[in-house]
Amino acid sequence: MKMHKTVNDIQEEIIDEFSFLGDDRESAVFYMMELGNKLAPLDDRYKTEEFIVKGCQSKVWLTTDFTDGKVIFKADSNTEITKGLISMLIRIWSERTPEEIINTDLYFIDKIGMKNMVGSQRSNGFAAMIKLMKSYALAYQTKERVN
């Protein structure tokens, strides 16, 4: 039986991956773009205004499903860096319970030096992605309690 990785296990993996790059900002940004390219393609029907993450300079579309008590996130972006950012969040949070998502301390952001990699505009967009993903989790948690 395969051990289920925790949210923090995945954050540690991401930190390890970026630590190999040292302080090379260019390599880190390139790696982030590579991560984005591994994201499963998002169906075009979700690339509409309804699914846009507000507060992002780039276009980011985010959709969710709730299956077997777990939130499944899917996303895409029109820029590679932003796609890399959302892909890390999906890697950490997709197929998690609402509680796991709501209670996560995303410490990997500081540990990989994200502020040095992305400008303030992208940082604001990243914060908007996190906020929206947590609000979806909260909505599913509330819905679960009601049912």
Buried (B, 14 or more C-beta within 10 A) or exposed (E): EEEEEEBEEBBBBBBEBBEEBEEEEEEBBBBBBEBBEEBEEBEEEBBEEEBBBEBBEBBBBBBBEBEEEBBBBBBBBEBBBBBBBBBBBBBBBBBBBBBBBBEBEBEBBEBBBBEEBBEEEBBEBBEBBBEBBBEBBBBBBEEEEEE
